[in-house]
Amino acid sequence: MLIELSVKQKFLTLCGITAAAMAASLAIGQRLIPQSILTGVVFYLISGERPSTVYASIVSLPRDIRTAIIFLKLNLCLYRYERAGATVVQIFERVVARQPNKVAFLMDDGQLTFAQVKQLADRVAAHFYAKGFRKGDTIALLMETRLEYPCIWLGLSKVGIVTALINSNLRKETLRHSITVANSKAIIVSTELAGAIAEINEQEGIKGLPVHLFRSDGAPDTASSSSTSSDPLPDAEDLRLSLDSSGSSRSNVDLSAIPNDISPKDKLVYIYTSGTTGMPKAAVITNLRYTFMALGCYYMLSFRDDDIIYNSLPLYHSAGGMIGVGSVLLCGVTAALRKKFSASNFWTDCIRYKCTVAQYIGEICRFVLMTPPKPTDTQHSVRLMFGNGLRPQIWPQFVSRFNIQQIGEFYGSTEGNSNLLNIDNTMGAVGFVPNFAKAIYPVTLIRCDEETGEIIRGSDGFCIKCKAGEPGVFVGKINPKKALNSFVGYADKAASEKKVLHDVFRKGDIFFNSGDILVQDLLGNYYFKDRTGDTFRWRGENVATSEVEGVITTIVGLKDCAVYGVDIPETEGKAGMAAIVDPEGKVDLEQLAAGIRASLPAYARPLFIRVLSEVPMTTTFKLKKRDLQVDGYDLGKIQDPIYFLQSNGTYRRFTADDHETIKSGKARL
């Protein structure tokens, strides 16, 4: 009987039935639902699953079949490249051979074809090899977005040099740390940022490192400026002049001396995490991981060969520099770059460059939505926008106003092995994992204390999987042998180990801990809830900061908002505090209070409202929540006005007397 089949027999039987269902569905589209029902019934009989699970399997089968086909194409491509030992440079050179005269990058009035990108990269490789740099060395790149930015690190990678992509906004100790943590032997810095390097050199120099300095005024043949007499780094080598002189034969640079001994698992670049707390950590990006991330978006979001991507993101960031630039280098599409994101110029640029795809991160979509309506809102040709951080509260408004056919919201971290992608326009979802794919892509949610982020284990010592609708920490099983599941970590090995969980479901297994709390529905869709540590507990209830932020930003007209918990003496838990950016003083506190009362339960309503006059924001468009949390409601540290929640649900100005009452532990809250 079917119910007596062994687990292995059940699996093989199910695989055969599912394969038959896929073949029938693809051959005769009209029979998709009947075949799905048949598959679901048989699945129920042989597995003993609950009817709700069977229903979910039936409903999601068309989506899952489409995903399986795309996923198969992606993995076959990755397998071929890995088996051939292909690096990023080698895959790129295949693209160049196929379309040398196609435009790779556009920016302002300049452009580079694929052949020109290769020529510049070859000259960079030859020059730095001649200077004595070798495979495994690290060179820091501190440069704002320019056409030559990807050419420089691509050329260095030809030698096997690892490029540390430094955040161009860093200064002083944070900049010094980012350079030294990667053990950089040289720094390439653009002229406009040379002062930042000069500043840390004047203090103590780059501690313990024999650093060579290279100043870049711009790409050969494309630079519009030259060094000035007030050069803050007079001893730095002028890289543009050096490349000009060493590359007198523009198209034929002798690279024969450079060993061809680079493998897909070798380091390519360091990309720094840009969290709101602590020093940046240098995440290791291998050739294999870069390839997987770039090809993953290309295949899963069904990019077209003639697509032009609008990329206004910083190129030291994983979204802009790995997914955006990677789609160009490895897949042959074109990208239009912008030095700095501008909400008012977003659609104007897309129209100018005839873009069909656009990227976003963080709050970019909200910034664009806040601009006054203009004809350009729908005069563009953008059919797809992809990225992470589009809030569910503005999702429908955004796609409706700007006529966007598809949103490719994804979830993942620069260093992590647990990535998700929404390819079917499910509003608010950050992606999904079909039931059939869990063995291939082993990610799941495990129970945790939402306030502290501490993992909860059962009596047997192992972690507990979350049920549908139950929030938990998102984790992914680590398998160093597979590009999909590997975790290389950071340059700092101690920091890497902190992200690894051991003995999760069985002795000896290891998982990557994302530190993020997600929720999964019955259909396999995942929804971002919060980051561990952002959730706080008040009046016996867990408060998810992202949910409160979403409510408040909607009420106050999409202004920047950060919600966090603050300590109250003699009181259990943390009280909610919201910081709202309102330099023009337009926030109506009565309307805000009324909206909060109508939308949030009493325990989730912020006790304090801080009105900020300026935006303390990271370069990935996140408010610096940790700094705000440290300030708390201390009037001795804060010049901004703070408002205090009263018993009737309204807010009034927070005073020094209120502060003293709370500090003394006498306040009744």
C-alpha positions as CSV (number, residue, x, y, z in Angstrom):
1,M,0.0,0.0,0.0
2,L,1.1,3.6,-0.6
3,I,1.0,4.5,3.1
4,E,3.5,1.8,3.8
5,L,6.2,3.1,1.4
6,S,9.6,3.9,2.8
7,V,10.7,7.5,3.0
8,K,13.0,6.9,0.0
9,Q,10.3,5.3,-2.0
10,K,7.9,8.1,-1.2
11,F,10.5,10.7,-2.4
12,L,11.2,8.8,-5.6
13,T,7.5,8.3,-6.3
14,L,6.8,12.0,-5.6
15,C,9.7,13.1,-7.9
16,G,8.3,11.0,-10.7
17,I,4.8,12.3,-10.3
18,T,6.0,15.9,-10.0
19,A,8.1,15.5,-13.1
20,A,5.2,14.1,-15.0
21,A,3.0,17.0,-13.8
22,M,5.7,19.5,-15.0
23,A,5.9,17.9,-18.4
24,A,2.1,17.8,-18.8
25,S,1.7,21.3,-17.6
26,L,4.4,22.7,-19.9
27,A,3.0,20.8,-22.9
28,I,-0.7,21.6,-22.4
29,G,-1.1,24.9,-20.4
30,Q,-4.9,24.3,-20.2
31,R,-4.4,21.1,-18.1
32,L,-2.2,22.9,-15.5
33,I,-4.8,23.0,-12.7
34,P,-6.2,19.5,-13.2
35,Q,-2.7,18.1,-13.2
36,S,-1.9,20.2,-10.1
37,I,-4.9,18.7,-8.3
38,L,-3.9,15.2,-9.2
39,T,-0.3,15.8,-8.0
40,G,-1.6,17.3,-4.7
41,V,-4.0,14.4,-4.0
42,V,-1.2,11.9,-4.6
43,F,1.2,14.0,-2.5
44,Y,-1.4,13.9,0.3
45,L,-1.9,10.2,0.1
46,I,1.8,9.3,0.3
47,S,3.0,11.9,2.7
48,G,0.2,12.3,5.2
49,E,0.5,16.1,5.1
50,R,-2.3,18.3,6.4
51,P,-4.9,19.5,3.9
52,S,-3.7,23.1,4.3
53,T,-0.2,22.0,3.1
54,V,-1.7,20.1,0.2
55,Y,-3.8,23.2,-0.7
56,A,-0.7,25.4,-0.6
57,S,1.2,23.0,-2.8
58,I,-1.5,23.0,-5.4
59,V,-2.0,26.8,-5.5
60,S,1.8,27.5,-5.7
61,L,2.6,24.7,-8.3
62,P,2.4,27.0,-11.4
63,R,4.8,29.4,-9.7
64,D,7.0,26.7,-8.5
65,I,7.3,25.0,-11.9
66,R,8.3,28.3,-13.5
67,T,10.8,28.8,-10.8
68,A,12.2,25.3,-11.1
69,I,12.9,25.8,-14.8
70,I,14.7,29.2,-14.3
71,F,16.6,27.8,-11.3
72,L,17.7,24.8,-13.4
73,K,19.0,27.2,-16.1
74,L,20.9,29.2,-13.5
75,N,22.5,26.2,-11.9
76,L,23.5,24.7,-15.2
77,C,25.2,27.9,-16.1
78,L,27.0,28.1,-12.8
79,Y,28.0,24.4,-13.0
80,R,29.5,25.0,-16.5
81,Y,31.5,28.0,-15.3
82,E,32.7,26.3,-12.1
83,R,33.7,23.1,-13.9
84,A,35.6,25.2,-16.4
85,G,37.3,27.1,-13.6
86,A,36.0,30.4,-15.0
87,T,36.7,33.5,-13.1
88,V,34.9,36.8,-13.4
89,V,37.6,38.1,-15.7
90,Q,37.3,35.1,-18.0
91,I,33.5,35.2,-18.2
92,F,33.8,38.9,-18.9
93,E,36.2,38.3,-21.7
94,R,33.8,35.9,-23.4
95,V,31.2,38.7,-23.3
96,V,33.7,41.1,-24.9
97,A,34.5,38.7,-27.6
98,R,30.8,38.4,-28.4
99,Q,29.9,42.1,-28.4
100,P,33.1,44.3,-28.3
101,N,31.4,47.4,-29.6
102,K,28.3,47.4,-27.4
103,V,28.1,50.1,-24.8
104,A,28.8,48.7,-21.3
105,F,28.6,51.8,-19.1
106,L,27.0,55.2,-19.6
107,M,27.5,58.1,-17.3
108,D,26.8,61.8,-17.9
109,D,28.0,62.5,-21.4
110,G,30.6,59.7,-21.4
111,Q,30.5,56.0,-22.2
112,L,32.7,52.9,-22.4
113,T,32.2,49.9,-24.7
114,F,32.9,46.4,-23.6
115,A,36.2,46.5,-25.6
116,Q,37.2,49.8,-23.9
117,V,36.5,48.3,-20.5
118,K,38.7,45.4,-21.3
119,Q,41.5,47.7,-22.6
120,L,41.5,49.8,-19.5
121,A,41.4,46.7,-17.2
122,D,44.3,45.1,-19.1
123,R,46.4,48.3,-18.6
124,V,45.6,48.4,-14.9
125,A,46.6,44.7,-14.6
126,A,49.9,45.2,-16.5
127,H,50.9,48.3,-14.5
128,F,50.3,46.9,-11.1
129,Y,52.0,43.6,-11.9
130,A,55.0,45.6,-13.1
131,K,54.9,47.5,-9.8
132,G,55.4,44.2,-7.9
133,F,51.9,43.5,-6.7
134,R,51.0,39.8,-6.8
135,K,48.1,37.4,-6.3
136,G,46.7,37.6,-2.8
137,D,47.7,41.3,-2.2
138,T,45.0,43.7,-1.3
139,I,44.6,47.2,-2.7
140,A,42.0,49.7,-1.3
141,L,39.9,51.6,-3.8
142,L,38.5,54.9,-2.5
143,M,36.6,56.5,-5.3
144,E,33.2,58.0,-6.1
145,T,31.2,56.5,-8.9
146,R,33.1,56.9,-12.2
147,L,33.1,55.0,-15.5
148,E,36.5,53.6,-14.7
149,Y,35.6,52.3,-11.2
150,P,34.7,48.7,-12.3
151,C,37.6,48.7,-14.8
152,I,40.1,49.2,-12.0
153,W,39.1,46.4,-9.7
154,L,38.5,44.1,-12.8
155,G,42.1,44.8,-13.9
156,L,43.5,44.1,-10.5
157,S,41.6,40.8,-10.3
158,K,43.4,39.7,-13.5
159,V,46.5,39.6,-11.4
160,G,44.8,38.0,-8.4
161,I,44.9,41.2,-6.4
162,V,41.9,41.6,-4.1
163,T,40.3,45.1,-4.2
164,A,38.8,46.5,-1.0
165,L,35.9,48.6,-2.1
166,I,35.9,51.4,0.5
167,N,32.8,53.5,1.3
168,S,33.7,56.9,-0.2
169,N,31.9,58.7,2.7
170,L,34.2,57.3,5.4
171,R,36.6,59.5,7.2
172,K,39.2,59.4,10.0
173,E,39.2,56.3,12.2
174,T,36.5,54.5,10.3
175,L,38.3,55.0,7.1
176,R,41.6,53.9,8.7
177,H,39.9,50.8,10.0
178,S,38.5,49.8,6.7
179,I,41.8,50.1,5.0
180,T,43.8,48.3,7.7
181,V,41.3,45.4,8.4
182,A,41.8,44.3,4.8
183,N,45.6,44.5,5.2
184,S,45.8,46.8,2.2
185,K,49.3,47.3,0.6
186,A,48.2,50.2,-1.5
187,I,45.5,52.8,-1.9
188,I,44.0,54.1,-5.1
189,V,42.2,57.3,-4.4
190,S,40.3,59.7,-6.6
191,T,41.4,63.3,-6.6
192,E,38.3,64.6,-4.9
193,L,38.8,62.2,-1.9
194,A,42.6,62.6,-1.6
195,G,42.1,64.9,1.4
196,A,40.5,62.1,3.4
197,I,43.6,60.0,3.0
198,A,45.9,62.9,3.7
199,E,44.0,63.5,6.9
200,I,44.7,60.0,8.3
201,N,48.3,60.1,7.1
202,E,48.9,63.4,8.9
203,Q,47.6,61.9,12.1
204,E,49.6,58.7,12.4
205,G,49.8,57.2,9.0
206,I,48.2,53.9,8.1
207,K,49.4,51.9,11.0
208,G,51.8,49.1,10.3
209,L,51.4,49.0,6.6
210,P,53.9,49.9,3.8
211,V,51.1,51.6,1.8
212,H,51.7,52.9,-1.7
213,L,49.5,55.7,-2.8
214,F,48.0,56.1,-6.3
215,R,45.9,59.2,-7.2
216,S,43.4,58.8,-10.0
217,D,42.2,61.9,-11.8
218,G,40.0,59.9,-14.1
219,A,40.1,57.2,-16.8
220,P,42.6,57.6,-19.6
221,D,40.9,59.4,-22.5
222,T,37.8,60.2,-20.3
223,A,39.2,62.3,-17.5
224,S,38.0,65.9,-17.5
225,S,40.1,67.2,-14.7
226,S,43.8,67.1,-13.7
227,S,45.6,67.5,-10.4
228,T,45.9,70.9,-8.9
229,S,48.8,72.7,-7.3
230,S,47.2,72.2,-3.9
231,D,47.4,68.4,-4.2
232,P,47.0,67.0,-0.7
233,L,48.9,63.9,-1.7
234,P,51.9,65.3,-3.6
235,D,53.9,62.0,-3.2
236,A,51.1,59.8,-4.7
237,E,51.7,58.4,-8.1
238,D,49.4,59.8,-10.8
239,L,47.7,56.7,-12.0
240,R,46.2,58.2,-15.1
241,L,49.5,59.4,-16.4
242,S,51.1,56.1,-15.6
243,L,48.5,54.2,-17.5
244,D,48.7,56.6,-20.4
245,S,52.5,56.1,-20.7
246,S,52.4,52.3,-20.1
247,G,49.6,51.9,-22.5
248,S,50.9,53.7,-25.5
249,S,49.6,50.8,-27.6
250,R,46.0,51.3,-26.6
251,S,44.6,48.0,-27.6
252,N,47.6,45.7,-27.1
253,V,49.0,45.5,-23.6
254,D,51.5,42.7,-22.9
255,L,50.0,40.5,-20.2
256,S,52.0,37.4,-21.0
257,A,54.1,37.7,-17.8
258,I,51.0,37.5,-15.5
259,P,50.4,33.9,-14.3
260,N,47.0,32.5,-15.1
261,D,46.5,30.7,-11.8
262,I,43.3,32.2,-10.4
263,S,40.4,29.9,-9.5
264,P,36.7,30.6,-9.0
265,K,37.1,30.2,-5.2
266,D,39.8,32.8,-5.0
267,K,38.9,36.2,-3.4
268,L,37.8,38.9,-5.9
269,V,36.9,41.9,-3.7
270,Y,36.0,43.0,-0.2
271,I,32.6,44.6,0.2
272,Y,32.0,46.2,3.5
273,T,28.9,45.8,5.6
274,S,27.2,49.2,6.1
275,G,25.2,48.6,9.2
276,T,24.2,51.3,11.6
277,T,26.4,50.1,14.4
278,G,30.1,49.3,15.0
279,M,33.0,49.5,12.5
280,P,32.5,48.2,9.0
281,K,33.3,44.5,8.4
282,A,35.0,43.5,5.2
283,A,32.9,40.7,3.6
284,V,34.9,38.3,1.4
285,I,33.5,38.1,-2.1
286,T,35.0,35.3,-4.2
287,N,34.8,35.0,-8.0
288,L,32.2,32.3,-7.5
289,R,30.0,34.3,-5.2
290,Y,30.1,37.3,-7.4
291,T,29.2,35.2,-10.4
292,F,26.3,33.6,-8.5
293,M,24.8,36.9,-7.3
294,A,25.1,38.5,-10.7
295,L,23.7,35.6,-12.7
296,G,21.1,34.9,-10.1
297,C,19.3,38.2,-10.6
298,Y,19.8,38.0,-14.4
299,Y,18.1,34.7,-14.7
300,M,15.5,34.8,-11.9
301,L,14.2,38.2,-13.0
302,S,14.4,37.4,-16.7
303,F,16.6,40.2,-17.8
304,R,16.8,40.7,-21.6
305,D,20.0,41.1,-23.6
306,D,19.0,44.6,-24.7
307,D,18.1,45.8,-21.2
308,I,19.7,49.1,-20.0
309,I,19.9,49.2,-16.1
310,Y,19.7,52.5,-14.3
311,N,22.1,52.2,-11.4
312,S,22.3,55.2,-9.2
313,L,23.7,53.2,-6.3
314,P,27.2,53.4,-4.9
315,L,29.6,51.0,-6.6
316,Y,31.3,50.0,-3.4
317,H,27.9,48.5,-2.3
318,S,26.9,44.9,-3.0
319,A,23.7,45.9,-4.8
320,G,25.3,48.6,-7.1
321,G,28.7,47.0,-7.5
322,M,28.0,43.3,-7.5
323,I,24.5,42.8,-8.8
324,G,24.2,46.0,-10.9
325,V,27.8,46.0,-12.4
326,G,27.9,42.2,-12.4
327,S,24.9,42.1,-14.8
328,V,27.0,44.1,-17.2
329,L,30.3,42.3,-16.9
330,L,29.0,38.8,-16.9
331,C,25.7,39.0,-18.8
332,G,26.4,41.7,-21.3
333,V,23.6,44.2,-20.5
334,T,24.2,48.0,-20.4
335,A,24.2,50.1,-17.2
336,A,23.6,53.8,-16.9
337,L,25.5,55.1,-13.8
338,R,25.0,58.2,-11.7
339,K,27.5,59.7,-9.2
340,K,24.9,60.3,-6.5
341,F,21.2,59.3,-6.3
342,S,18.7,62.1,-7.0
343,A,15.0,61.5,-6.4
344,S,14.1,64.5,-8.7
345,N,16.2,63.2,-11.5
346,F,15.4,59.5,-11.2
347,W,12.9,59.3,-14.1
348,T,14.5,62.0,-16.1
349,D,17.7,59.9,-16.2
350,C,15.8,56.8,-17.0
351,I,14.2,58.5,-20.0
352,R,17.5,60.1,-21.1
353,Y,19.4,56.7,-21.1
354,K,16.3,54.7,-22.4
355,C,16.5,52.5,-19.3
356,T,14.2,49.4,-19.1
357,V,15.3,48.3,-15.6
358,A,16.1,50.3,-12.5
359,Q,17.7,49.5,-9.1
360,Y,16.8,50.6,-5.7
361,I,17.9,50.1,-2.1
362,G,16.6,51.2,1.3
363,E,14.3,54.2,1.1
364,I,15.0,55.2,-2.5
365,C,11.4,54.3,-3.7
366,R,9.9,56.4,-0.9
367,F,12.2,59.4,-1.8
368,V,11.1,59.1,-5.4
369,L,7.4,58.8,-4.4
370,M,7.7,62.0,-2.3
371,T,8.6,64.0,-5.4
372,P,5.8,66.2,-6.9
373,P,3.9,64.4,-9.8
374,K,5.4,65.1,-13.2
375,P,4.7,63.9,-16.8
376,T,8.0,62.0,-16.6
377,D,6.4,59.7,-13.9
378,T,5.1,57.5,-16.8
379,Q,7.1,58.6,-19.8
380,H,9.9,56.2,-19.0
381,S,10.4,52.7,-20.4
382,V,11.2,51.0,-17.1
383,R,9.3,47.7,-16.8
384,L,11.2,46.2,-13.8
385,M,12.6,47.6,-10.6
386,F,14.6,45.4,-8.3
387,G,16.3,45.8,-5.0
388,N,15.6,45.6,-1.3
389,G,13.8,47.8,1.2
390,L,10.5,48.8,-0.6
391,R,8.1,49.1,2.3
392,P,4.8,47.2,1.9
393,Q,3.0,50.4,3.0
394,I,4.0,52.3,-0.2
395,W,4.3,49.3,-2.6
396,P,0.9,49.6,-4.3
397,Q,1.1,53.4,-4.5
398,F,4.5,53.3,-6.0
399,V,3.8,50.8,-8.8
400,S,0.5,52.5,-9.6
401,R,1.8,56.0,-9.9
402,F,4.9,55.1,-11.9
403,N,3.4,52.2,-13.9
404,I,5.9,49.6,-13.0
405,Q,5.0,46.2,-14.2
406,Q,7.2,44.2,-11.9
407,I,9.0,44.6,-8.6
408,G,11.9,42.2,-7.9
409,E,12.2,42.7,-4.1
410,F,15.0,40.6,-2.7
411,Y,16.4,39.7,0.7
412,G,20.0,38.9,1.6
413,S,23.2,40.2,3.0
414,T,26.5,40.9,1.4
415,E,28.3,38.1,3.2
416,G,25.4,35.7,3.7
417,N,24.4,32.4,2.0
418,S,20.7,33.0,2.5
419,N,19.2,35.0,-0.3
420,L,15.6,35.3,-1.4
421,L,14.0,36.9,-4.5
422,N,10.4,37.8,-5.3
423,I,9.9,37.0,-8.9
424,D,6.1,36.9,-9.1
425,N,5.0,40.3,-7.8
426,T,3.6,39.1,-4.5
427,M,3.1,42.4,-2.7
428,G,5.3,42.8,0.4
429,A,7.1,39.5,0.0
430,V,10.9,39.4,-0.1
431,G,11.0,36.1,-1.9
432,F,9.9,32.4,-1.5
433,V,11.3,28.9,-1.4
434,P,9.1,26.2,-3.0
435,N,8.6,23.1,-0.9
436,F,10.4,20.9,-3.5
437,A,13.5,23.1,-3.3
438,K,14.2,23.0,0.4
439,A,16.6,20.1,0.0
440,I,18.5,22.0,-2.7
441,Y,18.3,25.4,-1.0
442,P,18.2,24.6,2.8
443,V,17.0,27.8,4.4
444,T,14.4,28.1,7.1
445,L,13.2,30.0,10.1
446,I,14.0,29.0,13.7
447,R,12.5,30.2,16.9
448,C,14.2,33.0,18.9
449,D,13.6,35.6,21.6
450,E,12.5,38.5,19.4
451,E,13.8,41.1,21.9
452,T,17.4,39.7,22.3
453,G,17.7,37.6,19.2
454,E,18.9,34.7,21.3
455,I,18.1,31.3,19.6
456,I,15.7,29.1,21.4
457,R,16.6,25.4,21.6
458,G,14.4,22.4,22.5
459,S,15.0,19.9,25.3
460,D,17.2,17.9,22.9
461,G,19.5,20.9,22.5
462,F,18.6,21.5,18.8
463,C,16.8,24.5,17.3
464,I,13.1,24.6,16.6
465,K,11.7,25.3,13.2
466,C,8.9,27.9,13.0
467,K,5.5,27.1,11.7
468,A,3.7,29.1,9.0
469,G,2.9,32.5,10.3
470,E,5.4,32.3,13.2
471,P,8.3,34.8,13.2
472,G,11.8,33.5,13.5
473,V,15.4,34.0,12.6
474,F,16.2,33.3,9.0
475,V,19.1,30.8,8.7
476,G,20.8,29.0,5.8
477,K,22.7,25.7,5.9
478,I,26.4,26.1,5.1
479,N,28.0,23.8,2.5
480,P,31.4,25.0,1.4
481,K,31.3,22.7,-1.7
482,K,28.3,24.5,-3.2
483,A,28.2,28.1,-4.5
484,L,24.6,28.3,-3.4
485,N,25.2,27.4,0.2
486,S,28.8,28.5,1.0
487,F,29.8,31.1,3.6
488,V,33.2,32.6,3.2
489,G,32.6,35.3,5.8
490,Y,34.7,38.3,6.6
491,A,38.4,39.2,6.5
492,D,38.2,39.1,10.3
493,K,37.8,35.4,11.1
494,A,36.5,36.1,14.6
495,A,33.7,38.2,13.1
496,S,32.9,35.4,10.7
497,E,32.5,32.9,13.5
498,K,29.9,35.0,15.2
499,K,27.6,34.6,12.3
500,V,27.7,30.8,12.4
501,L,25.4,28.5,14.3
502,H,26.5,25.0,15.2
503,D,24.4,21.8,15.9
504,V,21.2,23.4,14.6
505,F,19.1,20.4,13.7
506,R,21.7,17.6,14.1
507,K,25.1,17.2,15.6
508,G,27.8,18.8,13.4
509,D,25.7,20.8,11.0
510,I,26.4,24.5,10.6
511,F,24.1,27.4,9.5
512,F,24.6,31.0,8.7
513,N,22.6,33.2,11.1
514,S,21.2,36.2,9.3
515,G,20.2,38.0,12.5
516,D,16.9,39.0,10.8
517,I,13.4,38.0,11.8
518,L,11.1,36.9,8.9
519,V,7.7,35.2,8.6
520,Q,6.7,32.6,6.1
521,D,3.2,31.9,4.9
522,L,1.7,28.6,3.7
523,L,2.6,29.3,0.1
524,G,6.3,29.6,1.0
525,N,6.5,33.4,0.7
526,Y,8.8,35.2,3.2
527,Y,8.1,38.6,4.7
528,F,10.6,40.7,6.5
529,K,9.6,41.5,10.0
530,D,12.5,43.0,11.9
531,R,16.2,42.6,12.8
532,T,17.1,40.9,16.0
533,G,17.8,43.6,18.5
534,D,15.5,46.1,16.8
535,T,12.5,44.4,18.4
536,F,11.9,45.5,21.9
537,R,9.5,44.4,24.7
538,W,7.1,46.8,26.4
539,R,4.2,46.0,28.7
540,G,4.7,42.3,28.2
541,E,4.5,42.5,24.4
542,N,7.1,42.4,21.6
543,V,7.1,45.5,19.4
544,A,8.5,45.2,15.9
545,T,10.2,48.6,15.0
546,S,9.7,48.1,11.3
547,E,5.9,47.8,11.7
548,V,5.7,51.0,13.8
549,E,8.0,52.8,11.3
550,G,5.7,51.9,8.5
551,V,2.7,53.3,10.2
552,I,4.3,56.5,11.2
553,T,5.9,57.2,7.8
554,T,2.5,56.8,6.2
555,I,0.9,59.2,8.6
556,V,3.5,61.9,8.3
557,G,3.7,61.9,4.5
558,L,6.6,59.5,3.9
559,K,9.2,61.4,6.0
560,D,12.2,59.5,7.3
561,C,11.4,57.8,10.6
562,A,13.3,55.4,12.9
563,V,11.8,53.6,15.9
564,Y,13.8,52.1,18.7
565,G,13.5,51.1,22.4
566,V,14.9,53.2,25.2
567,D,15.4,52.2,28.9
568,I,13.1,53.6,31.6
569,P,14.5,53.4,35.2
570,E,12.6,51.1,37.5
571,T,10.5,49.8,34.6
572,E,10.7,46.4,32.8
573,G,11.4,46.4,29.1
574,K,12.0,49.3,26.8
575,A,9.7,52.2,25.8
576,G,9.2,53.1,22.2
577,M,10.8,56.2,20.8
578,A,10.4,57.5,17.2
579,A,12.7,60.0,15.5
580,I,11.1,61.8,12.6
581,V,13.1,63.9,10.2
582,D,11.2,67.2,9.8
583,P,13.6,70.1,9.1
584,E,10.7,72.3,7.9
585,G,8.5,71.8,11.0
586,K,5.5,70.5,9.0
587,V,4.6,67.4,11.2
588,D,1.1,67.8,12.7
589,L,1.4,66.2,16.1
590,E,-2.3,66.0,16.6
591,Q,-2.8,64.2,13.3
592,L,0.1,62.0,14.1
593,A,-1.3,61.1,17.5
594,A,-4.7,60.4,16.0
595,G,-3.2,58.2,13.4
596,I,-1.1,56.3,15.9
597,R,-4.1,55.7,18.1
598,A,-6.1,54.4,15.2
599,S,-3.3,52.1,13.8
600,L,-1.3,50.8,16.7
601,P,-2.2,49.0,20.0
602,A,-1.3,50.8,23.2
603,Y,1.9,48.9,23.9
604,A,3.3,49.7,20.4
605,R,2.7,53.5,20.5
606,P,5.9,55.4,20.9
607,L,6.2,57.1,24.3
608,F,8.6,59.7,22.9
609,I,8.7,61.5,19.6
610,R,11.9,63.3,18.6
611,V,11.7,65.7,15.7
612,L,15.0,65.9,13.9
613,S,16.3,68.9,12.0
614,E,18.7,66.9,9.8
615,V,19.1,63.4,8.5
616,P,21.6,61.2,10.3
617,M,21.7,58.5,7.5
618,T,24.0,55.9,6.2
619,T,25.0,55.7,2.5
620,T,22.5,52.8,2.1
621,F,19.7,55.1,3.1
622,K,19.2,53.9,6.7
623,L,18.8,56.2,9.6
624,K,21.7,55.8,12.1
625,K,19.4,54.2,14.7
626,R,22.1,53.2,17.1
627,D,23.3,56.8,17.5
628,L,19.7,57.9,18.1
629,Q,19.2,55.1,20.6
630,V,22.3,56.2,22.6
631,D,20.9,59.7,22.8
632,G,17.6,58.4,24.0
633,Y,15.5,61.2,25.6
634,D,18.3,62.9,27.4
635,L,17.7,66.6,27.1
636,G,21.3,67.2,28.1
637,K,22.4,65.7,24.8
638,I,19.6,66.6,22.5
639,Q,18.8,70.0,21.0
640,D,15.9,68.7,18.9
641,P,12.4,69.0,20.4
642,I,11.0,65.8,22.1
643,Y,7.3,65.1,22.6
644,F,5.8,62.9,25.3
645,L,2.8,60.6,25.1
646,Q,0.0,61.5,27.6
647,S,-2.6,59.2,29.0
648,N,-5.3,60.5,26.6
649,G,-3.1,59.5,23.6
650,T,-1.9,62.9,22.6
651,Y,1.7,64.3,22.7
652,R,3.0,67.3,24.5
653,R,6.5,68.9,24.7
654,F,8.9,66.8,26.9
655,T,10.4,69.0,29.7
656,A,13.3,68.9,32.0
657,D,10.9,68.2,34.9
658,D,9.6,65.2,33.0
659,H,13.1,64.0,32.4
660,E,14.0,64.2,36.1
661,T,10.8,62.4,37.1
662,I,11.7,59.5,34.7
663,K,15.3,59.4,35.9
664,S,14.2,59.2,39.5
665,G,12.0,56.2,38.7
666,K,8.9,58.0,39.9
667,A,7.1,58.3,36.6
668,R,4.0,56.2,36.1
669,L,4.0,55.1,32.5
